[in-house]
Amino acid sequence: MADDYYKTLGVSKGASADEIRKAYRKLARVNHPDAKPNDAGAAERFKAIQEAYDVLNDADKRKKYDQFGPGFEQMGRGGPPPGGGFGGFEGGSGPIDLGDLFGNGGIDLGDFFGAAMRGGPSSAGSRRGKRPGVRGEDIRATVRVPFETAVTGGSVDVRVDRGGQGETLGIKIPAGVSEGQVIRLAGQGHPGQRDGLSGDLLLRIEIEPHAYFRREGANLLVDVPISPSEAVLGTKVEVPTLSEGHVIMKVPAGTSSGVKLRLRGKGAIDPQTKQPGDQFVVIKIVLPKHLPEHAKDLYKQLAEHETSVRDGLW
């Protein structure tokens, strides 16, 4: 049947050369005897895949195959031997050249028949034409990402050396990416050999520090200084955010240093849940470095009315 080879590779009769190559690579990788040492049928499937590819990947062979079917290689040679098959290996036109019968792809007939009689998976010598391609090596690189890009997502340019040629790639950075995370870009590594698949590009993420923000998972933290009187009496402070500029936050009266006040939904995106974390405003009570004498007198008066914050602590 003229479409047997197409069915073997799982492509249509009108498939392009690129579609045929992609189908072959996928099937050869999955059915290679080395990949399935315990599968007795892998060798035969691999042989059939290789045979189909050898014909369909060659424009001249493919044309003849489409026209005459699987016996196209015998056209013009006086037809098949009497009785069909390999019986006697001789016919009215003289001895049949087994190399011609199986094509001119350089098949090792000793290995071919040896593997068949042994029933083993060794089919390395039964491949006709080109052997399966060799996958290219992976490229490993480190990319530094701005803090804000790591939180909100974006893109960065990465310079890679691929196949001896330098190339700049625009890399998409997903929102919420973490320090040390590795992004895999399939097929962007070194090119393969003999039409083999290209390797992958593996990018390890390094995140540049921010001037005042820091991260804990999907949450952002920022320190906000206030004065002692603001802590005692309460106040409103201007707080920076990454996504919404500055917002006004109320600091309750009696707030101690180190207290965390929450701004919901203003953190980084959690890659697992796709939901934003929170931003925490960490209160830092800061004393003035220099106090005028009258201010010190006021603190002395205040101290007379204070109770010790350490009573009963120990």
N, C-alpha and C positions, 0 to 999 in steps of 0.2 A: 504494500500500500504506500502510495506516494507521500502520505502524511505521517508515517510511523516516526520518523526522526523528529518531526515537529512535536508530536505528542510526547516523545521521550523527554524533550527539553521543556515541555509545557508552554510552548509558544505557538502563535498562529502562523499560518503559511506566509502571511505578509509581514512577519516580524522583521524589524531592522537588524543590521549587523550588531548594533550596540545592545539591543534587547536580547539577542541570541547569546552574546558574550556574558551579559549579566546573569541570564538564566543558567548558563553552563557553570559559571563560577559558584553560584549558590548551590547547585545540585552536586557538583564535584566535591565541594567542601563538606557537605553533609554526608555523602555516600562514599567518601574515600575509605578504603579498607583499613588504613592506619587509624582512622577516627572511629571505626567500628570493628575492632579486632574479634569480637564475639558474634558478629553477624555474618553468617555463612553466605548470605545473598548479596552482601555489599560489593564483593568483587565483580559479580555479574552485572549489577546495576551500574557500577562505575564504568565497566567496559562498554555498556550500551550508551551511557551518557557521552563517553569519550568518542565513540564511533559516530554518534549523531552530530556532535560538535565538529569533528574533523571534516564532515561533509558540508554541513550548513555554514561553517565559517569560511569555506573556500567558495568564492563567487562562481567559479567555473563548475566545480563539483555540484554546487547547489542547483545551478541551472539545469545540468544534466539529470540530477536526481528528480527535480520537479517535472522534467519531461518524460523520463523513462522509468522512474521508480527505483527501488533498491538494487535492481540488476543493471544499473546504468554503466557500471565499470566494465561489464562484459560486452557492452555494445561495440561493435567493430572488431571483436576478437573471434568471430565465428560462432558466437553464442556459447551457452553453457555446455559442459561436458555431458555426453550421453548418460541417461539414467539420473541426471541431476545430482545435487550434493557434491561429495568429494569422492564418490565411488571410483576406485581404481586410480584416480588422479590422472587418467589419460583418456583422450577422446579422439575423434576422427582427425582433429587438427594437431595432434601431437600432445606431448606432456604439458600439463598446466603449471604455470609458475605460481607457487603459493604466495609469493610476494605480490604478484599482480592481483591474485584473487582477493587478497586482503587490502589492496591499495598500495600506494607508495609512501606510506607514512613512517617507515622504518620500524615496523613491529618486530619484536623478537619472538619468532615462532616457537622456539624452544621453551621460553617462559610461558607463552600462551597455552600450549598444550600441556606443559608440565603442571601448571596451576589447575587446569581443568581435570587432569587425571588424579591429582592429589586431593582435589576438593578444597584446597586451602585458599586463603584470602590473598595470596601474593599475586598481584596483578600489575606490579610496576612495569613488567616487561610487555604487558599486553596493551599498553596505551599506544594509540597511533597518533601520528602528527605531533603537535606540541604537547608537552607535559603540562599538568596544571601549573598555573602561574605561582610565583613565590610572593607572598605578602610582604609589603614594604615595612620597614621598621617604624615604630612610634617615635614621635618627637615629644620630648618633655621640656617644658619651659615654665618660668615663673612670671606672673603678671601682677604689677602693683595697681591696685584699684583705689581711687579716691573714696574716702569714708562715706560721703553722701551717695555715690554711685552704688556702693555695696548695699546701702540701706534701701534706696528707692529704685535701683535698677538703672541700666543705661548701656553704654558701649564704650570700649576702649580699643585702641590700635595696638597690635602685637606684631613685632618683626620676627619672622621665623626664617630659618635656612632650610629649604626643602629641595632635595635633589641637587644640591650645589648652587641653588639660586635663592637669593634673598627675596622675601615677599612680605608685604605689610597686609595683615588681615584685620578687618573690623570684627571684634568679638562682642557678642551680646552678653551682658552680665545680668543674670536674673536678680530680682529684688530679694534682699535678705541673705545674700551669699555670705558665707562665713570664712574667717581666717583659716587657711590650710586646706580648704575645700578644693577638689580637683574637678575641673570641667573637661569633659571628653568631647572632642570634635571628630566624629568619624570621617575617615577618608582624607583628613588634612595633614597626614604625616608624610613620610618619604614614599615615593612611588614604588609600586611593586615591579617585579621582573617577569618577563614573558606574559604580559597582560594580567599579572597578579593584582590583587586588590592593594590599594594604598594603605599605609598604616594610619594610625590616629594621632591627633594632636592632643596632648594632655597638659592642661594649664593649671598650675598650682596657684591659688589665690593668696596674695598678700594685701592686707588692707592698710592704707596709710592712716596714721592717727589724726584725729580732729583736734582743733584748737581747744575745745571745751566739752564736746560730747564724748561719751564712751558707751560701749554696748555690753549688755549681759543677755545673751540669746537674742530674743526679738525685742527686748526692752532697751530704751535709751536712758541714760542718766546724765544730768547736768548739775553742777554745783552752783548755788545761788547764795551770795553773801548778804547778810542783813546785820544791822546794828543791834546792840543789846536793847535799846529802847523799842526798836521795831519788834523784837522778839517778845518783849514784855507786853506791849500795847497792841500788837497786831498791825499789819500793814498790807498794802497791795504792791506787788513787784512786777516788773516787766521780765518775761521769761522767753528765751529764744526757742524755736522749734525748727526742725529740718524742713517740714512740709508746709507750714503755714506762717512763716515769719515769726514775729514777736506776738505773744499773747499776754494778757494781764491775769495774774493769779493772786488770790487772796491768801495771806499767811495768817492763820488764827492767832489771837493773843495767847501768850504763854507757850509758844512753840520753841522747843529745844533744838540745839545744834545736832545735826545728824538725822533729823526727822525727814522722811521722804513723802512728798506730796505728789499725788498721781494726776497726770493728764492722760485720760483714756484715749486709746487709738492713735496716739501720735508717735508710736515707736516704729521699729522695722517690721517688714513683712515676714511672717513665719513661713518658711518654704514648705512645711508639711501641711499646715492648715490653710495657708494663703490668707490668713487674717493678720491685721497689724497688731503689734504689741503695744505697750504703754510707754509713756515718758515719765520718768520720776525726777522731780525737782528735789535735790538734796540740800537742805538748809544748813548753812554755815554761819554761825554767829561770829562776827569779826569785831575785835576791839580796836579802837583808834590807837595808833602808835604814840601820839602826843596829845595830852589833855591839858587844857588851861587850868589854872588853880581853882577857879570858881566851879568848873565842871567836876573836879576832884572832890570839892566840898559837897556837891550834890550827891555824889556816889557815897560819901561817908554818911550823909544823912539817910540815904536809902538803905545802907547796910545796917543801920540801927533798927530798922523795921523788918528786916528780912529774917527768916528762920533758916537754919542750916539745911542745905539740900542733901546733906550726908547723914542726917539724923536717922538712926536705925538701919543704915545701909549695911554695916558689917555685922 
